[in-house]
Amino acid sequence: MAVQTSPDSASRSGPDTPVSPAFELKASSFTLPVIRLLALDMDAVEAQLAPKVEQAPGFFQNTPVVIDLGALPRDSGIVAFPQLVGMLRGLGMIPVGVRGGSAQQNEAARAMELAILGESTRAARAAESTADRAEPAQAASASSEGHPEPPAAHGSLGSLLVDRPVRSGQRLYAAGGDLTVVGPVSSGAELMADGNIHVYGPLRGRVIAGLQGDLGARIFCRDLQAELVSVAGHYRVSENIPADLKGRSVQVFLDHEVLRIEPIG
């Protein structure tokens, strides 16, 4: 018995019919926060990490993080990964992999479906923003196209001046001082400072001043288009910023622990 095939079916399944690609594989480079374990007491880790998350919840929410085991003693034994992973997820973060550590520790990490990452390159080390301690003023970046290019940064310890545009995927952190950006900040970029943040250009992305809890810190920008603004843990997302303030020169500050956004001039 002959089996009939419709013309449309034949045309779709012919051997010479070109197939449209459904995906691409590309090498990419991203900057991720690194939590460097200094001890195996997970209760102590949580007690010290939780207050930092409370200061800037918008920054940590749904943020992928890498767990660095390199500072642990060689004979430190098994890391309590179930407790650690559960704690990080409970704080809103997404642990994606581990770096360093012993073969035994890496095997335990694999059991929790964590990726085993190689040692970071010099560029990646310069880009780390650890969640467990504040480092001197630093700039971190990874472009969305996978070509890391740190913005030019100048300044003394505790302050940071960046004179290039800040692109999507880049992170800048001024530990102990102010951050000044002379140029635009793209959507998907992140600015952080323990002090004030000044942006002389369109401000998109996420911006967090007073990261260590300075209630007097402020954000100044010429063109407010931010996805999130935060001062000392008080924050607003774009949807909660009044429409009449967007695109204007503003300052963001705390007034009796209430986050205010006011036009300048």
PAKOL-486459 format. One line per 4 residues: number of its first residue (from 1); their letters; for each residue y, x, z of C-alpha. Coordinates in nm, 2 decimals, decimal comma, padded with zeros to 4 digits. Example, Ala and Ser with C-alpha at 12.3 -4.5 7.8 and 13.67 -1.06 7.14 Angstrom:
2
1	as	-00,45/01,23/00,78; -00,11/01,37/00,71 $
END
This chain:
265
1	mavq	00,00/00,00/00,00; 00,34/00,14/-00,10; 00,61/00,18/00,16; 00,95/00,10/00,04 $
5	tspd	01,25/00,30/00,16; 01,61/00,17/00,14; 01,85/00,38/-00,07; 02,08/00,42/00,23 $
9	sasr	01,79/00,55/00,44; 01,69/00,79/00,17; 02,04/00,92/00,12; 02,07/00,99/00,49 $
13	sgpd	01,75/01,17/00,54; 01,73/01,38/00,22; 01,65/01,75/00,26; 01,98/01,86/00,09 $
17	tpvs	02,20/01,63/00,29; 02,45/01,84/00,49; 02,45/01,78/00,87; 02,78/01,77/01,05 $
21	pafe	02,77/02,01/01,35; 02,75/01,83/01,68; 02,86/02,12/01,91; 02,98/02,48/01,91 $
25	lkas	02,88/02,77/02,14; 03,17/03,00/02,23; 03,22/03,28/02,47; 03,50/03,19/02,72 $
29	sftl	03,66/03,34/03,03; 03,79/03,13/03,32; 03,96/03,22/03,64; 03,78/03,06/03,94 $
33	pvir	03,86/03,07/04,31; 03,62/03,30/04,50; 03,51/03,24/04,85; 03,41/03,57/04,99 $
37	llal	03,16/03,54/05,28; 03,22/03,78/05,57; 02,96/03,62/05,80; 02,66/03,39/05,80 $
41	dmda	02,79/03,15/06,06; 02,85/02,84/05,84; 03,01/02,65/06,13; 03,27/02,92/06,16 $
45	veaq	03,33/02,92/05,78; 03,38/02,55/05,78; 03,61/02,56/06,09; 03,84/02,82/05,91 $
49	lapk	03,82/02,68/05,56; 03,88/02,31/05,64; 04,24/02,36/05,76; 04,33/02,54/05,44 $
53	veqa	04,19/02,26/05,23; 04,39/02,01/05,44; 04,71/02,21/05,35; 04,65/02,16/04,98 $
57	pgff	04,39/01,90/04,91; 04,50/01,84/04,55; 04,44/02,21/04,47; 04,08/02,22/04,60 $
61	qntp	03,97/01,87/04,48; 03,70/01,91/04,22; 03,77/02,28/04,19; 03,47/02,50/04,08 $
65	vvid	03,43/02,80/04,32; 03,22/03,11/04,32; 03,05/03,24/04,64; 03,09/03,62/04,68 $
69	lgal	02,82/03,78/04,89; 02,93/04,13/04,84; 03,09/04,18/05,18; 02,78/04,08/05,38 $
73	prds	02,57/04,36/05,53; 02,27/04,46/05,33; 02,03/04,34/05,61; 02,22/04,02/05,67 $
77	giva	01,92/03,80/05,57; 01,91/03,46/05,41; 02,24/03,26/05,36; 02,22/02,90/05,46 $
81	fpql	02,29/02,78/05,11; 02,20/02,41/05,17; 02,45/02,40/05,45; 02,71/02,60/05,26 $
85	vgml	02,68/02,41/04,94; 02,69/02,08/05,13; 03,00/02,18/05,32; 03,19/02,30/05,01 $
89	rglg	03,11/01,97/04,83; 03,21/01,78/05,14; 03,55/01,96/05,12; 03,59/01,85/04,76 $
93	mipv	03,49/02,18/04,59; 03,21/02,23/04,33; 03,01/02,56/04,40; 02,89/02,69/04,06 $
97	gvrg	02,74/03,03/04,13; 02,71/03,34/04,35; 02,81/03,70/04,30; 02,66/04,00/04,47 $
101	gsaq	02,41/03,99/04,75; 02,04/04,09/04,78; 01,75/03,98/04,56; 01,64/03,76/04,84 $
105	qnea	01,98/03,59/04,87; 02,00/03,54/04,50; 01,66/03,38/04,49; 01,77/03,14/04,76 $
109	aram	02,09/03,06/04,56; 01,87/02,99/04,25; 01,68/02,74/04,46; 02,01/02,55/04,51 $
113	elai	02,07/02,56/04,13; 02,35/02,81/04,16; 02,42/03,05/03,88; 02,38/03,42/03,95 $
117	lges	02,69/03,60/03,82; 02,74/03,97/03,75; 03,00/04,18/03,92; 03,35/04,09/03,81 $
121	traa	03,54/04,30/03,56; 03,86/04,46/03,65; 04,06/04,18/03,50; 03,86/03,92/03,68 $
125	raae	03,90/04,11/04,01; 04,28/04,10/03,96; 04,25/03,73/03,89; 04,07/03,63/04,21 $
129	stad	04,23/03,39/04,44; 04,02/03,38/04,76; 04,02/03,07/04,97; 03,94/03,25/05,30 $
133	raep	04,24/03,49/05,32; 04,58/03,56/05,18; 04,62/03,87/04,97; 04,94/04,05/04,86 $
137	aqaa	05,14/03,89/04,58; 04,92/03,86/04,27; 04,90/03,70/03,93; 04,58/03,55/03,80 $
141	sass	04,51/03,41/03,45; 04,25/03,30/03,20; 04,36/03,13/02,89; 04,19/02,82/02,76 $
145	eghp	04,07/03,01/02,45; 03,89/03,27/02,66; 04,13/03,57/02,62; 04,26/03,67/02,97 $
149	eppa	04,62/03,77/02,95; 04,80/03,81/03,29; 05,17/03,72/03,27; 05,41/04,00/03,33 $
153	ahgs	05,48/04,00/03,70; 05,74/04,19/03,90; 05,86/04,19/04,25; 05,80/04,34/04,60 $
157	lgsl	05,53/04,26/04,84; 05,55/03,89/04,92; 05,74/03,78/04,61; 05,64/03,74/04,25 $
161	lvdr	05,86/03,71/03,94; 05,69/03,61/03,61; 05,89/03,64/03,29; 05,64/03,48/03,04 $
165	pvrs	05,51/03,13/02,99; 05,23/03,03/03,21; 04,94/02,89/03,00; 04,68/02,63/03,07 $
169	gqrl	04,40/02,77/03,29; 04,62/03,04/03,44; 04,68/03,07/03,82; 04,96/03,25/03,99 $
173	yaag	04,98/03,31/04,37; 05,26/03,47/04,57; 05,11/03,55/04,91; 05,37/03,58/05,18 $
177	gdlt	05,67/03,50/04,97; 05,83/03,31/04,68; 05,72/03,27/04,32; 05,97/03,26/04,03 $
181	vvgp	05,87/03,17/03,68; 06,12/03,23/03,40; 05,97/03,01/03,13; 05,76/02,70/03,08 $
185	vssg	05,44/02,62/03,28; 05,17/02,44/03,07; 04,95/02,15/03,17; 04,64/02,29/03,34 $
189	aelm	04,82/02,59/03,50; 04,85/02,63/03,87; 05,13/02,78/04,07; 05,09/02,87/04,44 $
193	adgn	05,32/03,04/04,69; 05,34/03,07/05,07; 05,72/03,03/05,03; 05,93/02,86/04,77 $
197	ihvy	05,86/02,81/04,40; 06,13/02,83/04,13; 06,06/02,73/03,76; 06,33/02,79/03,50 $
201	gplr	06,16/02,58/03,23; 05,94/02,27/03,19; 05,71/02,24/03,48; 05,37/02,09/03,40 $
205	grvi	05,04/02,17/03,57; 05,00/02,18/03,95; 05,24/02,35/04,19; 05,19/02,42/04,56 $
209	aglq	05,46/02,57/04,78; 05,42/02,65/05,15; 05,04/02,71/05,10; 05,00/02,85/05,45 $
213	gdlg	05,19/02,56/05,61; 05,56/02,65/05,58; 05,73/02,31/05,63; 06,06/02,46/05,50 $
217	arif	05,92/02,56/05,16; 06,07/02,40/04,85; 06,00/02,36/04,48; 06,29/02,39/04,23 $
221	crdl	06,25/02,32/03,86; 06,46/02,24/03,56; 06,23/01,99/03,40; 05,98/01,81/03,62 $
225	qael	05,66/01,71/03,43; 05,41/01,82/03,69; 05,06/01,69/03,74; 05,08/01,75/04,11 $
229	vsva	05,35/01,88/04,35; 05,27/01,99/04,70; 05,46/02,13/05,00; 05,27/02,24/05,31 $
233	ghyr	04,98/02,01/05,23; 05,19/01,70/05,15; 05,16/01,62/04,79; 05,22/01,37/04,51 $
237	vsen	05,03/01,34/04,18; 05,21/01,25/03,85; 05,13/00,88/03,88; 05,33/00,87/04,21 $
241	ipad	05,64/01,05/04,09; 05,92/00,81/03,99; 05,97/00,79/03,62; 06,35/00,84/03,65 $
245	lkgr	06,28/01,18/03,80; 06,05/01,31/03,53; 06,21/01,55/03,29; 06,50/01,62/03,52 $
249	svqv	06,61/01,92/03,73; 06,48/01,85/04,08; 06,39/02,00/04,42; 06,08/01,90/04,61 $
253	fldh	06,09/01,94/04,99; 05,97/01,79/05,32; 06,20/01,57/05,53; 06,04/01,49/05,86 $
257	evlr	05,70/01,55/05,70; 05,78/01,31/05,42; 05,76/01,47/05,07; 06,09/01,40/04,88 $
261	iepi	06,19/01,46/04,52; 06,56/01,47/04,46; 06,76/01,55/04,14; 06,97/01,86/04,14 $
265	g	07,32/01,82/04,00 $
END
